[in-house]
Structures are given as C-alpha cells and as structure tokens.
C-alpha cells in the first residue's frame, strides 16, 4: 500500500528496487557450482530459482502488452488455467534446466530491465487499472489491479525466493 503522500508508482518502484538490490547482492557473490550443485527440499538450485523469477517477470511483460501470461511461461493455456502453481513451476523449471548459470543470470537481468522500462511511463491511474484493462481475457471476477500483479511478480516474488535461496547454501 502506498504511504500517505506517496504515489502508487513511486512506492512500487521503491519496493522493486530494494528487493532487486537484495536479490542481486545475494547471487552476485555465488560461483557456478554454488548456483547449480546445491539443492533445496524441492530439488531446486539457486539457478532454478533465478530462471523461475525471470519467467514470471516475463509473464508480466506479456500481461502489459495484452498477451496471455502462459505464453511467456512456455505453458499451455489449459495447464495454466487449471494447474496449481507447483505444477506450473515444475514445468518452468524443466523448460529452463539446461541454461547455464551465466545464461540464467543474463536472462534475469535482461528481463528485469525490459520490465522496468515498461513500468517507467505508467501512471498511478495505469497501475490502478483492473487486470482486464491490460488483458481482457482475465476473469471478470478477478478484482486485482495491475499494480498487484506487478508487485506479486517482482518485489514480492524476489523477497519470497531470497530466503529459500539463502537456505540452499546453508544446507550443505
């Protein structure tokens, strides 16, 4: 929620910048081996988490362009519509498993830069639009605003995954 006197956009960008800096600080110091050999309880490496984050950020780019998010994820529409997040995320992981750590990091950086450039011209009014404004095929009963989807797939997502990635390094 935006603080009093603060715009929705300013608050969102500040949250994204902070969480992005924390994420980059963490993975910048990792070796390729640290990104690929240690696994969490779900079998994910740090690299898997980074490709996952990039995929969901790409889905926001598609959303802002009025394109179905499942296309960005590489997921068939029926699966995207009916599957759990765990099932969708397993497909995302499988599709990106062959990327090297440097490719994964580059993909994440590039995707994030593209998304941030799309957010720059948006106004508070744009960000407060319902999902259907950007993607008319969104469910009519989905009351989320664009800012909610963006936050969930950027700052919220980075902050969600960072402790899990940190825990991977502590599990050896």
KAMO-V779571 format. One record per helix or strand of 2 or more residues. SS is the DSSP state (helix for helix, strand for strand). FROM is the first residue (numbers start at 1). TO is the last residue. If there is no record, write none. Layout:
BEGIN
<<SS:FROM:TO> <SS:FROM:TO>>
END
This chain:
BEGIN
<<helix:8:28> <helix:32:36> <helix:46:64> <helix:69:73> <helix:77:82> <helix:85:96> <helix:101:120> <helix:124:127> <helix:131:134> <helix:146:152> <helix:155:170>>
END
